[in-house]
Amino acid sequence: MYAIFKSLHPFVWSTKNREPFLETKEIMDKVWFHIKDNAQKKGIFIDFVNGYSQHCHCLVSLGIDQTIQKTIQMIKGESSFWINKEGLTKYKFEWQDEYYAVSVSESMIEKVRNYIKNQELHHSTHSYVDEIDNLISKHGFHKFDGK
């Protein structure tokens, strides 16, 4: 007997120093497509990806042998390399070391997808810093440095 379990995790991370490197919708769309496509080639299932000029949201389903830390390192590291190789930004591109990751219940998946989908609208009234501070405060999260 076996069980199939699908857990989804929103991952959020920012550009280095929260610089708005991803300046245009065209650049963002290229980066989001590349992240999802490359992750799929590596056996990482990204349910949904979107973001804004200085951060990225991914809704990720982890495989049985995948950890949050290793998965996010693979996504961030490869995408940063690719962005620089393609010359998509004016300056050397880097992601911030920090990231945010939680688990999401099955009943909240559609709400999380919609939140990720509507980043442009959301950030017309809220900054990325406000967004993260609100999530930490609302859910009582604490920063963890993993060491």
N, C-alpha and C positions, 0 to 999 in steps of 0.2 A: 504494500500500500504506500502511496506517496501523496504529497500535497503540493499544489501549485500556489505560490504566493507571489503576488506582484505588489511591490512597495514603490511608491513614487515619492521623490524628494525634490523640492524646489532648491536649486542652487543659485546663489546670487553673488556676483563679485564685481569689483569696479576696476577701472583703468588705474594705472599708477598715478598716485596723487589726485585721483578723481578728475584727471584732465579730460576734456571733451574731445578725445582723439577721433571718435567715430562721428565726424561732423555732419554727414549727410545721410539721408534715408537710403541712398544708393549704396554707400559704404556699409551701413548697418545691415542692409539686406544681404549683401555679399558675405559678410562675416557670419551672420546667423545661419545662412544656407551652408556655408563651409563647415561651421561647427557641427551642425546636425549630420551632414554628409560624411565628414571624417569620423565622427563618433560611431556612426553606423558601421563603417569599415573596420573599426576596432572592437566591434561587439558591444558597444555602449548604446542603449536605446534612449534617445531623447524624444520624449513625447511632444514637447513644445519648447521653442526658444524664441526670445525676443529681448529687447532691452532699449537703451537710450544711449545718448552720445558718450556717456562715461560709465556705463555698467551693462551687465548681461544677466538675464534670468534664463535658467534651463529647468525644465521639469523632467527629471531623469528617473528611469526605472533601473535599479541596480540588479545585476545578475547575482547568482548565489556566491560567486567568488570575487565580487567587486566591492571595494570599500569606497566610502565618500571621498576620503583623502586621495587615494590613488586615481580615482575616476576624474576628480576635478583637476588634479595635476596634469593628467593626460590631455584633458580638454583645453585647459588654459595654456599649457606649454606649447602644444602643437599649433593652436590658433594664433598665439603671439608670433611664433616663428613664421607662419604663413602670411600674416598681415604684413610683416616686415619684408618678406620675400616678394610679395606682390606690390609693395610700395603704396599701400592704401592710405597711409597717413603721412603728414608733412615731417614728423619727427619720429625717432625710434619709438616703436610701440611696446608697451609693457602692461601687463595686468598687475594689480595690487596683490600682495601675498595673501591678504585676508580674504575670507569668503564667509558666506552665511549658508547654512544647510539645515533643513528640518525634514521630518516625515509628514506626509499629508494623508489623512484618512480618505477612503474611497468616496465618502459622501461630499468631500470638499474639492475633489479634483476639478470639476467643471468651473467652480468659482476661481480656483488658482489659475487655470488655463485662461479664463477671461481677464483676470488681473494681469497676467503676463502679456496677453494679446493687446491690451489697451495701455501700454506703457507711454506712448506719446501723449495721449490724452491725460493720463495720470500726472505726468511730469510737467504739464502746462500749469499745474497749480501746486505741486509738491516737489521739493528737491530730493535727490538721492539720499542725502544725509538725513533729511526729515523722514524719508521712507524707512530707512534702517532703524533710526532711533524709535520710530513709532512701533515697528515690529518687535523690537527688543522690549520696549516698555509694555506694549499690549499683551505679550505672551510671557513676560517675566523671564526672558532669556538672559544668560550671562555669557560674556566673552570667554572663550576657551582658546588658549594658544597651542594646544596639542603637544606640549613638551612635558 
